[in-house]
């Protein structure tokens, strides 16, 4: 999985396909970009050829040499055994939206199966069927992405609001914000009981904002029919959140922003040519989880925007692990934490290969980006639930 790999993204799909065949895969942390190793079979070899994924056939002696090299305390390597293909769900509305989703793009391109679920499935207790849940461009505050000033008269916005209000009524809620809060609480419970949560773009900060605003009205009249609580800011409960603390809400209903968590226009002061974030290096033997999540063939990754682009470091809770940052502007791009028996990861931005993806733009064609380092971070998370540290021979 280093620079010699012709298709990094489809390699994850191969690893998943092997796991679905009840064959274990060893993930060689930090070894040649975080490579995969499994027992040879002609069926696997044929699938690698068909999907255009680079591979090497090695002898038993070479395997032992690699294992011994990885075991050495002098190198920052380790072996993580992948045992079972995780069951994957993507939280997304059933109606089509005028933007794409980087995770579903990467899953489809890598040929990794997933189910689409939304509020009905979450509230009807379907989450326990899955190991891994993805949230993307979603607004859990009940403000419809704060698109009101630009898109409130567009058919897709009107339909989105109609569907959300209808679902809220169906489950006995008077407001969409109350519906979304109930969904957020179910998802939080899913993580605490051992689930894996991965969120991008506005699903990151709006998730935490909804938790902090439990029992408060932070929506103005155009979103829920009555004014917001003027004292909502001082009533926020940051103990409820996963990642962020001491943030301030954006109270302007016409502003395309939820809070000051996001490091977005114009304060970042970066442009496409100089916007990069750096992955932290962790100890593979002592910090295997962040090591898995940051596996890559590049350590400097091209930056990219979203409604939520990156996170102000000063507003991140101290127990949260920052895995990537743009140091010059004190912005965290990729963060991770533990909740109960489960894990969550937040990744800022919308599309790693589209610097400033706009509504109505065509989806990114990943055939043009098979070695995308930014997309690899997404796929690291997909295999994460399959991992179990392998005991070294003594």
C-alpha positions as CSV (number, residue, x, y, z in Angstrom):
1,X,0.0,0.0,0.0
2,X,2.9,2.3,-0.7
3,X,3.6,4.3,-3.8
4,X,3.8,1.1,-5.9
5,X,0.1,0.4,-5.4
6,X,-1.9,1.1,-8.6
7,X,-5.3,1.4,-6.9
8,X,-5.3,2.1,-3.2
9,X,-9.0,2.5,-2.9
10,X,-10.0,-0.8,-4.5
11,X,-7.4,-2.6,-2.3
12,X,-9.7,-1.9,0.6
13,X,-12.6,-3.5,-1.3
14,X,-10.4,-6.6,-1.9
15,X,-9.6,-6.8,1.8
16,X,-13.3,-6.5,2.6
17,X,-14.2,-9.2,0.0
18,X,-11.6,-11.6,1.5
19,X,-13.1,-11.1,5.0
20,X,-16.6,-11.8,3.6
21,X,-15.1,-15.1,2.4
22,X,-14.3,-15.9,6.0
23,X,-10.5,-15.6,5.4
24,X,-8.5,-13.5,7.8
25,X,-6.4,-10.6,6.7
26,X,-3.3,-9.2,8.4
27,X,-3.1,-5.4,8.3
28,X,0.6,-4.5,8.6
29,X,0.5,-1.2,10.4
30,X,2.9,1.3,8.9
31,X,4.6,-1.4,6.8
32,X,4.8,-0.1,3.3
33,X,2.0,2.3,3.7
34,X,-0.2,0.0,5.8
35,X,-0.2,-3.1,3.6
36,X,-2.6,-6.1,3.7
37,X,-1.4,-9.8,3.8
38,X,-3.4,-13.0,3.6
39,X,-2.9,-16.6,2.5
40,X,-2.6,-17.1,-1.3
41,X,-5.3,-18.6,-3.4
42,X,-6.0,-18.4,-7.1
43,X,-9.4,-17.0,-6.4
44,X,-8.0,-14.1,-4.5
45,X,-5.3,-13.6,-7.1
46,X,-7.8,-13.5,-9.9
47,X,-9.9,-10.9,-8.1
48,X,-6.9,-8.7,-7.6
49,X,-6.2,-8.8,-11.3
50,X,-9.8,-8.1,-12.3
51,X,-10.0,-5.1,-10.0
52,X,-6.6,-3.7,-11.0
53,X,-5.0,-3.9,-7.5
54,X,-1.3,-4.4,-7.2
55,X,0.0,-7.4,-5.2
56,X,3.0,-9.5,-4.5
57,X,3.1,-13.2,-3.9
58,X,5.7,-14.0,-1.2
59,X,7.1,-17.2,0.2
60,X,6.6,-18.6,3.7
61,X,10.1,-17.6,4.5
62,X,9.4,-14.0,3.4
63,X,6.3,-13.9,5.6
64,X,8.3,-15.0,8.6
65,X,10.9,-12.3,7.8
66,X,8.3,-9.6,7.6
67,X,6.7,-10.8,10.9
68,X,10.1,-10.8,12.6
69,X,10.9,-7.3,11.2
70,X,7.5,-5.9,12.4
71,X,8.0,-7.4,15.9
72,X,11.3,-5.6,16.4
73,X,11.0,-2.7,18.9
74,X,13.4,-0.7,16.7
75,X,10.6,-0.1,14.1
76,X,7.2,1.6,14.3
77,X,5.3,-1.4,12.9
78,X,2.7,-3.8,14.1
79,X,0.2,-6.4,12.9
80,X,-3.5,-6.1,13.3
81,X,-5.6,-9.1,12.4
82,X,-8.8,-8.4,10.5
83,X,-11.3,-11.2,11.3
84,X,-14.8,-10.3,10.2
85,X,-16.3,-8.0,7.6
86,X,-18.2,-5.2,9.4
87,X,-21.8,-4.6,8.6
88,X,-22.1,-1.1,7.3
89,X,-24.9,1.5,7.3
90,X,-25.0,4.9,5.8
91,X,-27.4,7.5,7.4
92,X,-28.9,9.3,4.4
93,X,-32.3,10.5,3.3
94,X,-34.1,8.3,0.8
95,X,-34.9,11.3,-1.5
96,X,-32.1,12.4,-3.7
97,X,-30.1,15.5,-2.6
98,X,-28.3,17.9,-4.8
99,X,-24.8,16.9,-3.6
100,X,-22.8,13.7,-3.4
101,X,-21.4,11.8,-0.4
102,X,-17.7,11.0,-0.3
103,X,-18.2,7.8,1.8
104,X,-20.9,6.3,-0.5
105,X,-18.7,7.2,-3.4
106,X,-15.7,5.4,-1.9
107,X,-17.8,2.4,-0.8
108,X,-19.3,2.0,-4.3
109,X,-15.9,2.4,-6.0
110,X,-14.2,-0.1,-3.7
111,X,-17.2,-2.5,-4.1
112,X,-18.0,-2.6,-0.4
113,X,-21.7,-3.3,0.3
114,X,-23.7,-1.1,2.6
115,X,-27.3,-0.3,3.6
116,X,-28.9,3.1,3.5
117,X,-30.8,4.0,6.7
118,X,-32.5,7.1,8.0
119,X,-34.6,8.4,10.8
120,X,-37.2,5.6,10.5
121,X,-34.7,2.8,10.8
122,X,-32.8,4.5,13.7
123,X,-35.9,5.1,15.7
124,X,-37.2,1.7,14.9
125,X,-34.1,0.1,16.6
126,X,-32.3,-1.1,13.4
127,X,-28.9,0.2,14.5
128,X,-27.9,-2.9,16.5
129,X,-27.8,-4.8,13.2
130,X,-24.7,-2.9,12.1
131,X,-21.1,-2.5,13.3
132,X,-20.3,0.8,11.5
133,X,-22.4,3.9,10.8
134,X,-21.6,6.8,8.6
135,X,-23.1,10.3,8.9
136,X,-22.3,12.8,6.2
137,X,-23.8,16.1,5.1
138,X,-26.6,16.2,7.7
139,X,-28.0,18.8,10.0
140,X,-29.0,17.4,13.3
141,X,-30.1,20.7,14.8
142,X,-33.4,20.9,12.8
143,X,-32.3,23.9,10.7
144,X,-32.2,22.1,7.3
145,X,-28.5,22.8,6.8
146,X,-29.2,26.6,7.3
147,X,-29.8,26.7,3.5
148,X,-32.8,29.0,4.1
149,X,-31.4,32.2,2.6
150,X,-30.2,30.6,-0.6
151,X,-32.4,27.5,-1.3
152,X,-35.7,27.8,0.6
153,X,-37.7,28.2,-2.6
154,X,-36.0,25.2,-4.4
155,X,-38.0,22.0,-4.8
156,X,-35.4,19.8,-3.1
157,X,-35.4,22.0,0.0
158,X,-39.2,22.2,0.2
159,X,-39.4,18.4,-0.2
160,X,-36.7,17.8,2.4
161,X,-38.6,20.0,4.9
162,X,-41.9,18.3,4.1
163,X,-40.4,14.8,4.6
164,X,-38.7,15.8,7.9
165,X,-41.9,17.3,9.3
166,X,-43.9,14.3,8.3
167,X,-41.5,11.9,10.0
168,X,-41.5,14.1,13.1
169,X,-45.3,13.9,13.3
170,X,-45.2,10.1,12.7
171,X,-43.0,9.6,15.8
172,X,-45.0,12.0,17.9
173,X,-42.6,15.0,17.8
174,X,-43.9,18.6,17.4
175,X,-40.6,19.8,15.8
176,X,-38.0,18.4,13.4
177,X,-35.3,19.5,16.0
178,X,-36.9,17.1,18.5
179,X,-36.9,14.3,16.0
180,X,-33.2,14.8,15.2
181,X,-32.3,15.0,18.8
182,X,-34.0,11.6,19.4
183,X,-32.0,10.2,16.4
184,X,-28.7,11.7,17.8
185,X,-29.4,10.1,21.2
186,X,-30.0,6.7,19.6
187,X,-26.8,7.0,17.6
188,X,-24.9,8.0,20.7
189,X,-26.2,5.0,22.5
190,X,-25.2,2.8,19.5
191,X,-21.6,4.0,19.9
192,X,-21.6,3.6,23.7
193,X,-22.8,0.0,23.4
194,X,-19.9,-0.9,21.0
195,X,-20.6,0.7,17.6
196,X,-18.3,2.6,15.3
197,X,-19.3,6.0,14.2
198,X,-17.7,8.0,11.3
199,X,-19.0,11.5,10.5
200,X,-17.9,14.1,7.9
201,X,-18.8,17.7,7.0
202,X,-21.8,19.2,8.9
203,X,-22.7,15.9,10.6
204,X,-19.8,16.4,12.9
205,X,-20.5,19.7,14.6
206,X,-24.3,19.6,14.2
207,X,-24.3,16.3,16.0
208,X,-22.5,17.7,19.0
209,X,-24.5,20.9,18.9
210,X,-27.8,18.9,19.1
211,X,-26.5,17.0,22.1
212,X,-25.4,20.3,23.9
213,X,-28.8,21.9,23.1
214,X,-30.9,19.0,24.5
215,X,-34.1,20.5,25.8
216,X,-33.4,24.0,24.2
217,X,-34.9,25.7,21.2
218,X,-32.1,27.0,19.0
219,X,-34.1,27.2,15.8
220,X,-35.7,30.5,14.6
221,X,-39.3,30.7,13.3
222,X,-38.6,29.9,9.7
223,X,-37.3,26.5,10.8
224,X,-39.9,25.5,13.4
225,X,-42.6,28.2,13.6
226,X,-41.5,30.0,16.7
227,X,-38.5,32.0,17.9
228,X,-35.4,30.5,19.4
229,X,-34.6,30.7,23.1
230,X,-32.6,34.0,23.5
231,X,-30.7,32.5,26.3
232,X,-29.9,29.2,24.6
233,X,-26.2,29.9,24.4
234,X,-25.7,30.1,28.2
235,X,-27.8,27.0,28.7
236,X,-25.8,24.7,26.5
237,X,-24.6,21.5,28.2
238,X,-21.1,20.6,26.9
239,X,-20.9,17.5,29.0
240,X,-23.3,15.8,26.6
241,X,-21.0,16.2,23.5
242,X,-18.5,13.8,22.1
243,X,-15.8,16.2,20.8
244,X,-16.4,19.9,21.3
245,X,-16.8,22.3,24.2
246,X,-17.2,26.0,25.0
247,X,-18.4,26.7,21.4
248,X,-20.7,29.6,20.5
249,X,-23.8,29.1,18.3
250,X,-24.3,31.0,15.2
251,X,-27.6,32.8,16.1
252,X,-28.2,34.4,12.6
253,X,-30.7,32.1,10.9
254,X,-29.5,33.4,7.5
255,X,-25.8,32.5,8.1
256,X,-24.6,29.3,6.5
257,X,-22.9,28.2,9.7
258,X,-23.9,26.4,12.9
259,X,-21.3,27.6,15.4
260,X,-17.7,28.8,15.7
261,X,-16.4,25.2,15.9
262,X,-15.9,25.3,12.1
263,X,-12.8,26.9,10.7
264,X,-14.3,28.2,7.5
265,X,-14.3,31.2,5.2
266,X,-12.8,33.8,5.5
267,X,-10.7,33.1,8.6
268,X,-8.7,30.2,7.3
269,X,-6.6,32.4,4.9
270,X,-5.7,29.4,2.7
271,X,-6.3,28.7,-1.0
272,X,-6.3,25.5,-2.9
273,X,-2.6,25.8,-3.8
274,X,-1.4,25.9,-0.2
275,X,-4.1,24.1,1.7
276,X,-2.7,20.9,3.2
277,X,-3.1,19.1,6.5
278,X,-0.6,16.7,8.2
279,X,-1.2,13.3,9.6
280,X,0.2,12.7,13.1
281,X,2.5,9.6,13.5
282,X,1.5,7.3,16.3
283,X,3.2,4.3,17.9
284,X,1.9,1.3,16.1
285,X,2.7,-1.0,19.0
286,X,1.3,1.3,21.7
287,X,-1.4,3.3,19.9
288,X,-2.7,0.9,17.3
289,X,-6.1,2.5,16.9
290,X,-5.0,6.0,15.7
291,X,-2.2,4.2,13.7
292,X,-4.9,2.2,11.8
293,X,-7.0,5.2,11.2
294,X,-4.0,7.2,9.8
295,X,-2.5,4.5,7.5
296,X,-1.5,6.2,4.3
297,X,1.1,6.4,1.6
298,X,1.3,10.2,2.1
299,X,1.5,12.2,5.3
300,X,0.7,15.6,3.8
301,X,-2.9,15.5,2.5
302,X,-4.6,18.0,0.2
303,X,-7.1,20.1,2.1
304,X,-10.8,20.5,1.1
305,X,-13.8,22.5,2.1
306,X,-17.2,21.6,3.3
307,X,-20.0,23.3,5.3
308,X,-17.8,22.2,8.1
309,X,-14.2,22.3,6.9
310,X,-12.1,21.8,10.0
311,X,-12.3,22.2,13.8
312,X,-10.8,24.9,15.9
313,X,-8.4,23.1,18.2
314,X,-9.2,25.3,21.2
315,X,-12.8,24.0,21.1
316,X,-11.9,20.3,21.2
317,X,-12.1,18.4,24.4
318,X,-8.8,17.5,25.9
319,X,-9.4,13.7,25.8
320,X,-10.0,13.7,22.1
321,X,-7.2,12.4,19.9
322,X,-6.2,14.8,17.1
323,X,-5.0,12.7,14.2
324,X,-4.4,15.4,11.6
325,X,-4.1,19.2,11.6
326,X,-3.3,22.3,9.6
327,X,-0.8,23.6,12.2
328,X,-0.4,27.1,10.7
329,X,-4.1,28.0,11.5
330,X,-4.5,25.7,14.6
331,X,-7.1,23.6,12.8
332,X,-7.8,19.9,13.4
333,X,-9.0,18.0,10.4
334,X,-9.3,14.5,11.6
335,X,-10.2,13.5,15.2
336,X,-11.1,10.4,17.2
337,X,-12.5,9.4,20.5
338,X,-13.9,6.6,22.7
339,X,-17.4,6.5,24.1
340,X,-18.3,3.6,26.4
341,X,-17.5,0.4,24.4
342,X,-17.4,2.1,21.1
343,X,-15.5,4.6,19.0
344,X,-16.2,7.7,16.9
345,X,-14.2,9.6,14.2
346,X,-14.9,13.1,12.8
347,X,-13.3,14.1,9.5
348,X,-13.8,17.7,8.4
349,X,-14.8,18.7,4.8
350,X,-17.0,17.3,2.1
351,X,-15.0,15.7,-0.7
352,X,-11.3,15.0,-0.5
353,X,-10.9,15.3,-4.3
354,X,-13.1,18.4,-4.9
355,X,-11.6,21.4,-3.1
356,X,-14.9,23.3,-2.9
357,X,-17.8,21.1,-3.8
358,X,-20.9,23.1,-4.5
359,X,-24.6,22.2,-4.6
360,X,-25.6,20.7,-8.0
361,X,-22.0,19.8,-9.0
362,X,-21.4,16.4,-10.6
363,X,-20.1,13.6,-8.2
364,X,-16.4,13.0,-8.1
365,X,-15.3,10.2,-10.5
366,X,-13.0,8.1,-8.4
367,X,-11.7,6.4,-11.5
368,X,-9.6,9.6,-11.8
369,X,-8.4,9.3,-8.2
370,X,-7.6,5.6,-7.4
371,X,-4.7,6.6,-5.2
372,X,-6.4,9.4,-3.2
373,X,-4.7,9.8,0.2
374,X,-7.7,11.8,1.4
375,X,-10.2,9.0,0.5
376,X,-7.9,6.4,2.1
377,X,-8.6,7.9,5.5
378,X,-12.3,7.2,5.0
379,X,-11.6,3.6,4.0
380,X,-9.3,3.1,7.0
381,X,-12.4,3.7,9.2
382,X,-14.5,1.1,7.3
383,X,-12.1,-1.7,8.1
384,X,-11.4,-0.5,11.6
385,X,-14.3,-2.6,13.2
386,X,-12.8,-5.8,11.8
387,X,-9.5,-5.4,13.7
388,X,-8.1,-7.4,16.6
389,X,-4.5,-7.1,17.6
390,X,-2.5,-10.2,16.6
391,X,-0.3,-11.8,19.3
392,X,3.3,-12.0,18.2
393,X,5.1,-15.4,18.4
394,X,7.7,-15.6,21.3
